[in-house]
Amino acid sequence: MEDKLIESLISSGVPAIVIIAGLYFGKNLIEHFFNETIELKKKELEQENKNFQHQLDAKLQEFNIKFSNLHSERAEVIKNLYMKLIELQSSMFTYTRRAHIIIDDGIKEKQERTDRVNLALKEFSNYYFPNKIFFNSSITLKIDSLINDYYKIGWDFTDVLYYIENKFDLEREDIKSNFEKMKELSIKVEKDFPILIDELAEEFKEILGVNN
């Protein structure tokens, strides 16, 4: 195509040297124009990439801050919930003993045990349910079941205890049956609940990133 263009220009009377110079400088001018355009586009793309990376960094920092705050809040909830769970287990263990040493006043000490376990049940439940959102369904199912068991054992033990203390005309078999029921409830609190609590403790550690 360049050869035809040169032939056409020569036939029209344009000196060859002028044609060659024109072609040379024209080609260089075009190359310079394209090089400048490409360089400009490169700079624009680099700036766009920098802006996009800056936005990504800002979003990542925002996410990290939110995640850090959430993790800290969740850790605080776990700590408080676990402390309340230990107090609940301790108070229920004491309450469901089949025999108690009387230190000073048996009636007063019995009432103190009752008040303590009722308060522990109330405080654990009241703290857990508003903070249930911090835990997955696997953990909440375990805690829900544990709360129900605590309430049920508390009620059942109280009923059996009341029946034994107030029904003085019980038959021998009834007395034996009630004491067996007390023993069963007491052992469940003593043996079964600590296993469930340990399982929850391990899941809490996993959430917190605590290594054994």
MDTraj code that builds the backbone (N, CA, C; nanometers):
import mdtraj as md
import numpy as np

residues = "MET GLU ASP LYS LEU ILE GLU SER LEU ILE SER SER GLY VAL PRO ALA ILE VAL ILE ILE ALA GLY LEU TYR PHE GLY LYS ASN LEU ILE GLU HIS PHE PHE ASN GLU THR ILE GLU LEU LYS LYS LYS GLU LEU GLU GLN GLU ASN LYS ASN PHE GLN HIS GLN LEU ASP ALA LYS LEU GLN GLU PHE ASN ILE LYS PHE SER ASN LEU HIS SER GLU ARG ALA GLU VAL ILE LYS ASN LEU TYR MET LYS LEU ILE GLU LEU GLN SER SER MET PHE THR TYR THR ARG ARG ALA HIS ILE ILE ILE ASP ASP GLY ILE LYS GLU LYS GLN GLU ARG THR ASP ARG VAL ASN LEU ALA LEU LYS GLU PHE SER ASN TYR TYR PHE PRO ASN LYS ILE PHE PHE ASN SER SER ILE THR LEU LYS ILE ASP SER LEU ILE ASN ASP TYR TYR LYS ILE GLY TRP ASP PHE THR ASP VAL LEU TYR TYR ILE GLU ASN LYS PHE ASP LEU GLU ARG GLU ASP ILE LYS SER ASN PHE GLU LYS MET LYS GLU LEU SER ILE LYS VAL GLU LYS ASP PHE PRO ILE LEU ILE ASP GLU LEU ALA GLU GLU PHE LYS GLU ILE LEU GLY VAL ASN ASN".split()
xyz = np.array([
    [0.0839, -0.1209, 0.0000],
    [0.0000, 0.0000, 0.0000],
    [0.0869, 0.1252, 0.0000],
    [0.1989, 0.1215, 0.0791],
    [0.2908, 0.2353, 0.0824],
    [0.3522, 0.2577, -0.0562],
    [0.3859, 0.1463, -0.1281],
    [0.4470, 0.1577, -0.2619],
    [0.3534, 0.2270, -0.3586],
    [0.2276, 0.1925, -0.3577],
    [0.1305, 0.2556, -0.4475],
    [0.1160, 0.4035, -0.4171],
    [0.1165, 0.4341, -0.2818],
    [0.1036, 0.5745, -0.2406],
    [0.2222, 0.6548, -0.2891],
    [0.3442, 0.5975, -0.2789],
    [0.4658, 0.6683, -0.3248],
    [0.4609, 0.6908, -0.4756],
    [0.4236, 0.5849, -0.5489],
    [0.4137, 0.5980, -0.6954],
    [0.3160, 0.7065, -0.7348],
    [0.2055, 0.7134, -0.6659],
    [0.1034, 0.8146, -0.6964],
    [0.1548, 0.9551, -0.6716],
    [0.2269, 0.9717, -0.5574],
    [0.2797, 1.1047, -0.5247],
    [0.3879, 1.1472, -0.6228],
    [0.4749, 1.0515, -0.6641],
    [0.5828, 1.0840, -0.7586],
    [0.5238, 1.1242, -0.8946],
    [0.4235, 1.0492, -0.9359],
    [0.3615, 1.0793, -1.0655],
    [0.2930, 1.2148, -1.0649],
    [0.2588, 1.2614, -0.9444],
    [0.1933, 1.3926, -0.9366],
    [0.2941, 1.5049, -0.9257],
    [0.4241, 1.4710, -0.9248],
    [0.5280, 1.5731, -0.9264],
    [0.5906, 1.6036, -0.7938],
    [0.5563, 1.5330, -0.6910],
    [0.6151, 1.5576, -0.5585],
    [0.7519, 1.4930, -0.5542],
    [0.8547, 1.5683, -0.5118],
    [0.9912, 1.5117, -0.5072],
    [0.9976, 1.3906, -0.4159],
    [1.0796, 1.2953, -0.4524],
    [1.0908, 1.1695, -0.3776],
    [1.1379, 1.1930, -0.2352],
    [1.2374, 1.2869, -0.2202],
    [1.2911, 1.3120, -0.0855],
    [1.1850, 1.3651, 0.0084],
    [1.0945, 1.4469, -0.0491],
    [0.9851, 1.5028, 0.0323],
    [0.8900, 1.3915, 0.0720],
    [0.8656, 1.3045, -0.0226],
    [0.7732, 1.1923, 0.0057],
    [0.8294, 1.1037, 0.1156],
    [0.9583, 1.0704, 0.1042],
    [1.0219, 0.9823, 0.2035],
    [1.0216, 1.0477, 0.3405],
    [1.0539, 1.1786, 0.3413],
    [1.0566, 1.2512, 0.4694],
    [0.9173, 1.2550, 0.5301],
    [0.8199, 1.2779, 0.4437],
    [0.6818, 1.2837, 0.4937],
    [0.6372, 1.1516, 0.5531],
    [0.6725, 1.0443, 0.4787],
    [0.6350, 0.9117, 0.5281],
    [0.7051, 0.8797, 0.6598],
    [0.8328, 0.9170, 0.6673],
    [0.9111, 0.8869, 0.7875],
    [0.8536, 0.9587, 0.9107],
    [0.8373, 1.0931, 0.8917],
    [0.7881, 1.1718, 1.0049],
    [0.6423, 1.1399, 1.0370],
    [0.5657, 1.1088, 0.9313],
    [0.4253, 1.0724, 0.9548],
    [0.4137, 0.9434, 1.0334],
    [0.5000, 0.8472, 0.9931],
    [0.4978, 0.7183, 1.0651],
    [0.5400, 0.7372, 1.2098],
    [0.6464, 0.8188, 1.2288],
    [0.6919, 0.8450, 1.3673],
    [0.5855, 0.9181, 1.4488],
    [0.5157, 1.0108, 1.3795],
    [0.4110, 1.0865, 1.4491],
    [0.2976, 0.9949, 1.4938],
    [0.2619, 0.9038, 1.4043],
    [0.1551, 0.8080, 1.4384],
    [0.1992, 0.7176, 1.5535],
    [0.3239, 0.6674, 1.5453],
    [0.3757, 0.5812, 1.6510],
    [0.3796, 0.6566, 1.7847],
    [0.4239, 0.7835, 1.7765],
    [0.4294, 0.8662, 1.8980],
    [0.2892, 0.8857, 1.9555],
    [0.1925, 0.9099, 1.8671],
    [0.0540, 0.9305, 1.9131],
    [0.0011, 0.8060, 1.9835],
    [0.0248, 0.6888, 1.9197],
    [-0.0238, 0.5639, 1.9802],
    [0.0494, 0.5325, 2.1113],
    [0.1817, 0.5589, 2.1132],
    [0.2580, 0.5356, 2.2356],
    [0.2083, 0.6237, 2.3495],
    [0.1816, 0.7513, 2.3176],
    [0.1310, 0.8441, 2.4187],
    [-0.0072, 0.7999, 2.4687],
    [-0.0901, 0.7544, 2.3727],
    [-0.2249, 0.7096, 2.4094],
    [-0.2197, 0.5862, 2.5003],
    [-0.1330, 0.4910, 2.4617],
    [-0.1187, 0.3682, 2.5412],
    [-0.0660, 0.4015, 2.6803],
    [0.0341, 0.4917, 2.6850],
    [0.0917, 0.5286, 2.8152],
    [-0.0121, 0.5975, 2.9029],
    [-0.0939, 0.6828, 2.8401],
    [-0.1995, 0.7527, 2.9141],
    [-0.3003, 0.6532, 2.9695],
    [-0.3379, 0.5550, 2.8859],
    [-0.4336, 0.4523, 2.9286],
    [-0.3753, 0.3665, 3.0420],
    [-0.2438, 0.3380, 3.0301],
    [-0.1782, 0.2608, 3.1348],
    [-0.1844, 0.3344, 3.2684],
    [-0.1564, 0.4652, 3.2624],
    [-0.1607, 0.5446, 3.3857],
    [-0.3022, 0.5504, 3.4436],
    [-0.4010, 0.5635, 3.3529],
    [-0.5401, 0.5660, 3.3981],
    [-0.5777, 0.4333, 3.4660],
    [-0.5355, 0.3216, 3.4022],
    [-0.5647, 0.1897, 3.4591],
    [-0.4943, 0.1698, 3.5929],
    [-0.3684, 0.2166, 3.5998],
    [-0.2938, 0.2046, 3.7254],
    [-0.3626, 0.2830, 3.8374],
    [-0.4121, 0.4035, 3.8020],
    [-0.4804, 0.4863, 3.9015],
    [-0.6122, 0.4224, 3.9445],
    [-0.6830, 0.3651, 3.8452],
    [-0.8084, 0.2957, 3.8775],
    [-0.7825, 0.1752, 3.9675],
    [-0.6734, 0.1037, 3.9381],
    [-0.6374, -0.0113, 4.0220],
    [-0.6022, 0.0325, 4.1635],
    [-0.5290, 0.1437, 4.1735],
    [-0.4935, 0.1967, 4.3053],
    [-0.6189, 0.2373, 4.3830],
    [-0.7105, 0.3042, 4.3121],
    [-0.8347, 0.3463, 4.3779],
    [-0.9167, 0.2259, 4.4238],
    [-0.9230, 0.1250, 4.3363],
    [-0.9984, 0.0041, 4.3695],
    [-0.9340, -0.0698, 4.4862],
    [-0.8002, -0.0777, 4.4851],
    [-0.7290, -0.1443, 4.5945],
    [-0.7502, -0.0687, 4.7257],
    [-0.7505, 0.0637, 4.7158],
    [-0.7744, 0.1462, 4.8344],
    [-0.9142, 0.1193, 4.8923],
    [-1.0114, 0.1083, 4.8025],
    [-1.1477, 0.0774, 4.8468],
    [-1.1537, -0.0611, 4.9115],
    [-1.0849, -0.1584, 4.8494],
    [-1.0805, -0.2929, 4.9070],
    [-1.0148, -0.2925, 5.0440],
    [-0.9042, -0.2193, 5.0570],
    [-0.8338, -0.2113, 5.1859],
    [-0.9226, -0.1480, 5.2924],
    [-0.9967, -0.0441, 5.2515],
    [-1.0856, 0.0226, 5.3461],
    [-1.1974, -0.0711, 5.3913],
    [-1.2543, -0.1464, 5.2956],
    [-1.3602, -0.2419, 5.3287],
    [-1.3070, -0.3530, 5.4179],
    [-1.1853, -0.3997, 5.3861],
    [-1.1250, -0.5067, 5.4666],
    [-1.0982, -0.4587, 5.6086],
    [-1.0486, -0.3364, 5.6207],
    [-1.0240, -0.2805, 5.7536],
    [-1.1542, -0.2657, 5.8319],
    [-1.2580, -0.2199, 5.7631],
    [-1.3892, -0.2064, 5.8276],
    [-1.4407, -0.3422, 5.8733],
    [-1.4242, -0.4440, 5.7865],
    [-1.4679, -0.5796, 5.8215],
    [-1.3898, -0.6323, 5.9410],
    [-1.2573, -0.6105, 5.9397],
    [-1.1737, -0.6588, 6.0493],
    [-1.2109, -0.5944, 6.1820],
    [-1.2429, -0.4653, 6.1767],
    [-1.2828, -0.3950, 6.2986],
    [-1.4145, -0.4509, 6.3508],
    [-1.5109, -0.4690, 6.2581],
    [-1.6413, -0.5225, 6.2983],
    [-1.6277, -0.6645, 6.3521],
    [-1.5461, -0.7466, 6.2821],
    [-1.5262, -0.8847, 6.3254],
    [-1.4574, -0.8896, 6.4616],
    [-1.3581, -0.8003, 6.4794],
    [-1.2863, -0.7955, 6.6063],
    [-1.3800, -0.7565, 6.7203],
    [-1.4651, -0.6569, 6.6942],
    [-1.5616, -0.6136, 6.7957],
    [-1.6612, -0.7248, 6.8268],
    [-1.7073, -0.7937, 6.7215],
    [-1.8029, -0.9033, 6.7401],
    [-1.7394, -1.0161, 6.8203],
    [-1.6146, -1.0483, 6.7875],
    [-1.5457, -1.1570, 6.8578],
    [-1.5255, -1.1213, 7.0051],
    [-1.4903, -0.9957, 7.0306],
    [-1.4708, -0.9519, 7.1696],
    [-1.6019, -0.9591, 7.2472],
    [-1.7098, -0.9137, 7.1824],
    [-1.8403, -0.9180, 7.2489],
    [-1.8845, -1.0623, 7.2722],
    [-1.8603, -1.1466, 7.1733],
    [-1.8972, -1.2872, 7.1855],
    [-1.8165, -1.3549, 7.2969],
    [-1.6890, -1.3204, 7.3061],
    [-1.6033, -1.3769, 7.4108],
    [-1.6540, -1.3370, 7.5490],
    [-1.7000, -1.2132, 7.5608],
    [-1.7538, -1.1662, 7.6891],
    [-1.8818, -1.2414, 7.7252],
    [-1.9658, -1.2649, 7.6249],
    [-2.0902, -1.3397, 7.6477],
    [-2.0592, -1.4825, 7.6919],
    [-1.9641, -1.5460, 7.6241],
    [-1.9271, -1.6834, 7.6583],
    [-1.8733, -1.6910, 7.8005],
    [-1.7869, -1.5980, 7.8359],
    [-1.7297, -1.5974, 7.9709],
    [-1.8385, -1.5847, 8.0767],
    [-1.9277, -1.4889, 8.0595],
    [-2.0338, -1.4674, 8.1580],
    [-2.1313, -1.5849, 8.1631],
    [-2.1644, -1.6383, 8.0456],
    [-2.2582, -1.7503, 8.0410],
    [-2.1990, -1.8737, 8.1087],
    [-2.0724, -1.8973, 8.0839],
    [-2.0077, -2.0148, 8.1436],
    [-1.9999, -2.0008, 8.2961],
    [-1.9708, -1.8814, 8.3436],
    [-1.9671, -1.8579, 8.4888],
    [-2.1035, -1.8840, 8.5518],
    [-2.2088, -1.8400, 8.4843],
    [-2.3441, -1.8614, 8.5360],
    [-2.3822, -2.0092, 8.5294],
    [-2.3332, -2.0780, 8.4274],
    [-2.3602, -2.2212, 8.4161],
    [-2.2922, -2.2990, 8.5294],
    [-2.1704, -2.2616, 8.5629],
    [-2.0983, -2.3276, 8.6720],
    [-2.1689, -2.3030, 8.8052],
    [-2.2183, -2.1821, 8.8256],
    [-2.2927, -2.1525, 8.9486],
    [-2.4237, -2.2310, 8.9532],
    [-2.4886, -2.2447, 8.8377],
    [-2.6124, -2.3224, 8.8318],
    [-2.5848, -2.4682, 8.8661],
    [-2.4801, -2.5244, 8.8086],
    [-2.4453, -2.6638, 8.8376],
    [-2.4101, -2.6820, 8.9856],
    [-2.3334, -2.5892, 9.0385],
    [-2.2928, -2.5985, 9.1795],
    [-2.4130, -2.5897, 9.2734],
    [-2.5016, -2.4963, 9.2462],
    [-2.6196, -2.4782, 9.3329],
    [-2.7157, -2.5964, 9.3216],
    [-2.7321, -2.6505, 9.1992],
    [-2.8205, -2.7652, 9.1818],
    [-2.7604, -2.8908, 9.2449],
    [-2.6296, -2.9044, 9.2361],
    [-2.5612, -3.0170, 9.3000],
    [-2.5840, -3.0133, 9.4512],
    [-2.5674, -2.8957, 9.5090],
    [-2.5886, -2.8815, 9.6541],
    [-2.7343, -2.9068, 9.6914],
    [-2.8238, -2.8536, 9.6106],
    [-2.9673, -2.8656, 9.6407],
    [-3.0145, -3.0104, 9.6359],
    [-2.9627, -3.0882, 9.5436],
    [-3.0129, -3.2245, 9.5226],
    [-2.9343, -3.3315, 9.6000],
    [-2.8537, -3.2879, 9.6970],
    [-2.7915, -3.3887, 9.7845],
    [-2.9001, -3.4560, 9.8684],
    [-2.8824, -3.5841, 9.8912],
    [-2.9835, -3.6575, 9.9683],
    [-2.9678, -3.6371, 10.1181],
    [-2.8552, -3.5798, 10.1572],
    [-2.8335, -3.5493, 10.2984],
    [-2.7484, -3.4231, 10.3091],
    [-2.7770, -3.3400, 10.4076],
    [-2.7031, -3.2162, 10.4284],
    [-2.6601, -3.2054, 10.5748],
    [-2.5402, -3.1575, 10.5938],
    [-2.4933, -3.1322, 10.7304],
    [-2.5539, -3.0011, 10.7785],
    [-2.6163, -3.0036, 10.8921],
    [-2.6750, -2.8823, 10.9503],
    [-2.5660, -2.8102, 11.0295],
    [-2.5385, -2.6887, 10.9893],
    [-2.4341, -2.6100, 11.0554],
    [-2.4903, -2.5330, 11.1740],
    [-2.6055, -2.4708, 11.1542],
    [-2.6635, -2.3898, 11.2614],
    [-2.8147, -2.4070, 11.2689],
    [-2.8820, -2.3714, 11.1579],
    [-3.0287, -2.3747, 11.1538],
    [-3.0705, -2.4513, 11.0278],
    [-3.1211, -2.5725, 11.0435],
    [-3.1550, -2.6580, 10.9310],
    [-3.2579, -2.5979, 10.8376],
    [-3.3616, -2.5376, 10.8950],
    [-3.4688, -2.4791, 10.8123],
    [-3.4166, -2.3610, 10.7316],
    [-3.3394, -2.2771, 10.7984],
    [-3.2830, -2.1591, 10.7314],
    [-3.1861, -2.2017, 10.6206],
    [-3.1020, -2.3000, 10.6485],
    [-3.0037, -2.3453, 10.5502],
    [-3.0708, -2.4117, 10.4303],
    [-3.1802, -2.4832, 10.4542],
    [-3.2562, -2.5427, 10.3443],
    [-3.3137, -2.4327, 10.2543],
    [-3.3659, -2.3280, 10.3149],
    [-3.4219, -2.2174, 10.2379],
    [-3.3130, -2.1466, 10.1571],
    [-3.1956, -2.1359, 10.2135],
    [-3.0842, -2.0724, 10.1433],
    [-3.0448, -2.1534, 10.0199],
    [-3.0464, -2.2858, 10.0342],
    [-3.0150, -2.3712, 9.9183],
    [-3.1203, -2.3548, 9.8098],
    [-3.2463, -2.3479, 9.8531],
    [-3.3560, -2.3304, 9.7578],
    [-3.3459, -2.1960, 9.6868],
    [-3.3202, -2.0904, 9.7637],
    [-3.3083, -1.9561, 9.7063],
    [-3.1906, -1.9477, 9.6088],
    [-3.0827, -2.0123, 9.6470],
    [-2.9629, -2.0073, 9.5625],
    [-2.9874, -2.0740, 9.4276],
    [-3.0470, -2.1928, 9.4274],
    [-3.0682, -2.2630, 9.3009],
    [-3.1731, -2.1927, 9.2150],
    [-3.2746, -2.1365, 9.2782],
    [-3.3756, -2.0613, 9.2021],
    [-3.3148, -1.9382, 9.1368],
    [-3.2285, -1.8694, 9.2108],
    [-3.1629, -1.7505, 9.1557],
    [-3.0692, -1.7881, 9.0409],
    [-2.9972, -1.8984, 9.0583],
    [-2.9037, -1.9425, 8.9539],
    [-2.9781, -1.9789, 8.8260],
    [-3.0910, -2.0491, 8.8401],
    [-3.1725, -2.0836, 8.7235],
    [-3.2230, -1.9577, 8.6530],
    [-3.2702, -1.8642, 8.7308],
    [-3.3243, -1.7405, 8.6753],
    [-3.2166, -1.6589, 8.6044],
    [-3.1024, -1.6415, 8.6679],
    [-2.9968, -1.5586, 8.6099],
    [-2.9366, -1.6224, 8.4848],
    [-2.9220, -1.7545, 8.4881],
    [-2.8683, -1.8212, 8.3696],
    [-2.9649, -1.8071, 8.2520],
    [-3.0917, -1.8344, 8.2750],
    [-3.1919, -1.8259, 8.1679],
    [-3.2048, -1.6841, 8.1155],
    [-3.2110, -1.5870, 8.2065],
    [-3.2277, -1.4472, 8.1661],
    [-3.1080, -1.3948, 8.0874],
    [-2.9909, -1.4481, 8.1159],
    [-2.8722, -1.4042, 8.0420],
    [-2.8605, -1.4775, 7.9082],
    [-2.8943, -1.6050, 7.9086],
    [-2.8759, -1.6873, 7.7886],
    [-2.9683, -1.6478, 7.6736],
    [-3.0967, -1.6356, 7.7009],
    [-3.1923, -1.6176, 7.5910],
    [-3.1705, -1.4893, 7.5105],
    [-3.1400, -1.3744, 7.5724],
    [-3.1120, -1.2559, 7.4899],
    [-2.9812, -1.2669, 7.4098],
    [-2.8899, -1.3531, 7.4568],
    [-2.7604, -1.3686, 7.3894],
    [-2.7511, -1.4958, 7.3057],
    [-2.8637, -1.5604, 7.2873],
    [-2.8684, -1.6853, 7.2111],
    [-2.8203, -1.6662, 7.0683],
    [-2.8343, -1.5459, 7.0169],
    [-2.7988, -1.5149, 6.8784],
    [-2.6495, -1.5315, 6.8510],
    [-2.5668, -1.5312, 6.9544],
    [-2.4228, -1.5436, 6.9358],
    [-2.3777, -1.6872, 6.9081],
    [-2.4680, -1.7843, 6.9192],
    [-2.4281, -1.9245, 6.9094],
    [-2.5000, -1.9945, 6.7939],
    [-2.4340, -2.0968, 6.7404],
    [-2.4953, -2.1741, 6.6325],
    [-2.6007, -2.2687, 6.6892],
    [-2.6755, -2.3320, 6.5995],
    [-2.7878, -2.4157, 6.6406],
    [-2.7435, -2.5384, 6.7203],
    [-2.6241, -2.5892, 6.6907],
    [-2.5738, -2.7057, 6.7643],
    [-2.5572, -2.6737, 6.9128],
    [-2.5005, -2.5575, 6.9415],
    [-2.4789, -2.5177, 7.0807],
    [-2.6105, -2.4813, 7.1489],
    [-2.6963, -2.4076, 7.0789],
    [-2.8215, -2.3648, 7.1421],
    [-2.9124, -2.4835, 7.1736],
    [-2.9104, -2.5849, 7.0885],
    [-2.9907, -2.7040, 7.1171],
    [-2.9436, -2.7716, 7.2458],
    [-2.8134, -2.7777, 7.2650],
    [-2.7583, -2.8382, 7.3868],
    [-2.7943, -2.7563, 7.5104],
    [-2.7806, -2.6249, 7.4992],
    [-2.8099, -2.5399, 7.6146],
    [-2.9594, -2.5402, 7.6454],
    [-3.0434, -2.5344, 7.5416],
    [-3.1890, -2.5397, 7.5626],
    [-3.2278, -2.6680, 7.6363],
    [-3.1698, -2.7786, 7.5912],
    [-3.1999, -2.9078, 7.6540],
    [-3.1503, -2.9113, 7.7984],
    [-3.0333, -2.8540, 7.8206],
    [-2.9763, -2.8526, 7.9555],
    [-3.0615, -2.7688, 8.0505],
    [-3.1087, -2.6546, 8.0038],
    [-3.1951, -2.5699, 8.0870],
    [-3.3226, -2.6450, 8.1241],
    [-3.3836, -2.7109, 8.0258],
    [-3.5059, -2.7882, 8.0531],
    [-3.4801, -2.8980, 8.1562],
    [-3.3650, -2.9633, 8.1440],
    [-3.3309, -3.0698, 8.2393],
    [-3.3108, -3.0139, 8.3795],
    [-3.2453, -2.8995, 8.3884],
    [-3.2253, -2.8375, 8.5198],
    [-3.3591, -2.8041, 8.5860],
    [-3.4474, -2.7426, 8.5098],
    [-3.5794, -2.7076, 8.5647],
    [-3.6564, -2.8331, 8.6056],
    [-3.6541, -2.9323, 8.5195],
    [-3.7297, -3.0549, 8.5480],
    [-3.6768, -3.1247, 8.6730],
    [-3.5451, -3.1371, 8.6828],
    [-3.4877, -3.2029, 8.7995],
    [-3.5146, -3.1223, 8.9261],
    [-3.5056, -2.9908, 8.9146],
    [-3.5361, -2.9059, 9.0305],
    [-3.6787, -2.9266, 9.0796],
    [-3.7730, -2.9265, 8.9853],
    [-3.9143, -2.9472, 9.0216],
    [-3.9372, -3.0877, 9.0774],
    [-3.8837, -3.1883, 9.0084],
    [-3.9044, -3.3266, 9.0518],
    [-3.8441, -3.3517, 9.1894],
    [-3.7256, -3.2989, 9.2130],
    [-3.6612, -3.3196, 9.3423],
    [-3.7400, -3.2501, 9.4533],
    [-3.7889, -3.1305, 9.4242],
    [-3.8684, -3.0568, 9.5228],
    [-3.9966, -3.1329, 9.5562],
    [-4.0623, -3.1887, 9.4544],
    [-4.1853, -3.2657, 9.4764],
    [-4.1594, -3.3886, 9.5628],
    [-4.0530, -3.4609, 9.5306],
    [-4.0207, -3.5821, 9.6063],
    [-3.9858, -3.5468, 9.7503],
    [-3.9064, -3.4426, 9.7659],
    [-3.8657, -3.3993, 9.8995],
    [-3.9865, -3.3572, 9.9823],
    [-4.0773, -3.2811, 9.9215],
    [-4.1975, -3.2374, 9.9919],
    [-4.2824, -3.3583, 10.0317],
    [-4.2930, -3.4522, 9.9406],
    [-4.3740, -3.5725, 9.9659],
    [-4.3179, -3.6518, 10.0825],
    [-4.1868, -3.6661, 10.0867],
    [-4.1230, -3.7419, 10.1951],
    [-4.1374, -3.6692, 10.3282],
    [-4.1193, -3.5391, 10.3272],
    [-4.1197, -3.4626, 10.4525],
    [-4.2605, -3.4428, 10.5093],
    [-4.3627, -3.4496, 10.4252],
    [-4.4975, -3.4165, 10.4724],
    [-4.5941, -3.5352, 10.4760],
    [-4.5612, -3.6437, 10.4152],
    [-4.6480, -3.7619, 10.4151],
    [-4.5931, -3.8650, 10.5144],
    [-4.6289, -3.8462, 10.6382],
    [-4.5721, -3.9304, 10.7432],
    [-4.6316, -4.0714, 10.7451],
    [-4.7423, -4.0897, 10.6767],
    [-4.8075, -4.2205, 10.6765],
    [-4.7775, -4.3012, 10.5504],
    [-4.6606, -4.2741, 10.4911],
    [-4.6237, -4.3457, 10.3682],
    [-4.5990, -4.4938, 10.3959],
    [-4.6372, -4.5756, 10.3005],
    [-4.6054, -4.7170, 10.3081],
    [-4.4556, -4.7365, 10.2823],
    [-4.4066, -4.8496, 10.3249],
    [-4.2643, -4.8798, 10.3107],
    [-4.2193, -4.8721, 10.1640],
    [-4.3008, -4.9260, 10.0741],
    [-4.2664, -4.9248, 9.9321],
    [-4.2645, -4.7834, 9.8762],
    [-4.3569, -4.6998, 9.9261],
    [-4.3601, -4.5599, 9.8805],
    [-4.2350, -4.4861, 9.9259],
    [-4.1943, -4.5106, 10.0472],
    [-4.0738, -4.4467, 10.0993],
    [-3.9524, -4.4883, 10.0161],
    [-3.9425, -4.6179, 9.9912],
    [-3.8308, -4.6699, 9.9123],
    [-3.8317, -4.6117, 9.7712],
    [-3.9509, -4.6043, 9.7110],
    [-3.9634, -4.5524, 9.5749],
    [-3.9205, -4.4064, 9.5671],
    [-3.9600, -4.3281, 9.6659],
    [-3.9251, -4.1859, 9.6665],
    [-3.7756, -4.1636, 9.6892],
    [-3.7171, -4.2430, 9.7751],
    [-3.5735, -4.2304, 9.7973],
    [-3.4939, -4.2744, 9.6738],
    [-3.5445, -4.3728, 9.6033],
    [-3.4804, -4.4144, 9.4788],
    [-3.4885, -4.3037, 9.3742],
    [-3.6031, -4.2350, 9.3722],
    [-3.6206, -4.1237, 9.2793],
    [-3.5238, -4.0099, 9.3123],
    [-3.5092, -3.9805, 9.4404],
    [-3.4140, -3.8779, 9.4838],
    [-3.2721, -3.9149, 9.4421],
    [-3.2377, -4.0411, 9.4605],
    [-3.1045, -4.0877, 9.4255],
    [-3.0797, -4.0731, 9.2753],
    [-3.1787, -4.1095, 9.1969],
    [-3.1670, -4.1002, 9.0510],
    [-3.1444, -3.9557, 9.0065],
    [-3.2213, -3.8642, 9.0626],
    [-3.2077, -3.7223, 9.0271],
    [-3.0728, -3.6676, 9.0724],
    [-3.0331, -3.7057, 9.1913],
    [-2.9066, -3.6583, 9.2467],
    [-2.7881, -3.7055, 9.1630],
    [-2.7918, -3.8313, 9.1225],
    [-2.6829, -3.8869, 9.0418],
    [-2.6774, -3.8212, 8.9037],
    [-2.7923, -3.7918, 8.8468],
    [-2.7956, -3.7263, 8.7151],
    [-2.7252, -3.5905, 8.7213],
    [-2.7533, -3.5159, 8.8269],
    [-2.6882, -3.3856, 8.8432],
    [-2.5383, -3.4026, 8.8659],
    [-2.5039, -3.5024, 8.9458],
    [-2.3641, -3.5233, 8.9820],
    [-2.2811, -3.5819, 8.8678],
    [-2.3377, -3.6749, 8.7908],
    [-2.2605, -3.7484, 8.6911],
    [-2.2840, -3.7024, 8.5471],
    [-2.4107, -3.6818, 8.5106],
    [-2.4442, -3.6556, 8.3699],
    [-2.4209, -3.5102, 8.3293],
    [-2.4636, -3.4173, 8.4129],
    [-2.4537, -3.2763, 8.3756],
    [-2.3091, -3.2301, 8.3540],
    [-2.2134, -3.2715, 8.4377],
    [-2.0741, -3.2281, 8.4128],
    [-2.0218, -3.2696, 8.2753],
    [-2.0663, -3.3821, 8.2243],
    [-2.0234, -3.4263, 8.0906],
    [-2.0745, -3.3283, 7.9845],
    [-2.2010, -3.2891, 7.9974],
    [-2.2594, -3.1939, 7.9023],
    [-2.1914, -3.0576, 7.9129],
    [-2.1596, -3.0182, 8.0350],
    [-2.0922, -2.8901, 8.0563],
    [-1.9529, -2.8920, 7.9950],
    [-1.8830, -3.0038, 8.0092],
    [-1.7499, -3.0161, 7.9479],
    [-1.7583, -3.0093, 7.7951],
    [-1.8618, -3.0695, 7.7376],
    [-1.8796, -3.0631, 7.5919],
    [-1.9010, -2.9182, 7.5464],
    [-1.9822, -2.8465, 7.6213],
    [-2.0050, -2.7058, 7.5884],
    [-1.8769, -2.6251, 7.6042],
    [-1.8012, -2.6552, 7.7080],
    [-1.6752, -2.5832, 7.7312],
    [-1.5808, -2.6010, 7.6128],
    [-1.5747, -2.7215, 7.5570],
    [-1.4884, -2.7463, 7.4412],
    [-1.5357, -2.6674, 7.3196],
    [-1.6653, -2.6582, 7.3006],
    [-1.7183, -2.5802, 7.1875],
    [-1.6925, -2.4313, 7.2088],
    [-1.7027, -2.3865, 7.3325],
    [-1.6721, -2.2461, 7.3626],
    [-1.5244, -2.2168, 7.3330],
    [-1.4365, -2.3097, 7.3716],
    [-1.2937, -2.2922, 7.3449],
    [-1.2670, -2.2823, 7.1943],
    [-1.3367, -2.3646, 7.1183],
    [-1.3189, -2.3632, 6.9730],
    [-1.3583, -2.2275, 6.9148],
    [-1.4678, -2.1728, 6.9645],
    [-1.5119, -2.0408, 6.9178],
    [-1.4076, -1.9343, 6.9514],
    [-1.3526, -1.9427, 7.0707],
    [-1.2573, -1.8422, 7.1178],
    [-1.1173, -1.8633, 7.0606],
    [-1.0940, -1.9791, 6.9983],
    [-0.9618, -2.0074, 6.9448],
    [-0.8617, -2.0478, 7.0509],
    [-0.9129, -2.1090, 7.1577],
    [-0.8251, -2.1533, 7.2671],
    [-0.7721, -2.2914, 7.2336],
    [-0.6415, -2.3075, 7.2359],
    [-0.5794, -2.4377, 7.2075],
    [-0.5636, -2.5167, 7.3359],
    [-0.5912, -2.6463, 7.3259],
    [-0.5746, -2.7324, 7.4430],
    [-0.4261, -2.7592, 7.4682],
])
top = md.Topology()
chain = top.add_chain()
for i, resn in enumerate(residues, 1):
    res = top.add_residue(resn, chain, resSeq=i)
    for name in ("N", "CA", "C"):
        top.add_atom(name, md.element.get_by_symbol(name[0]), res)
traj = md.Trajectory(xyz[None], top)
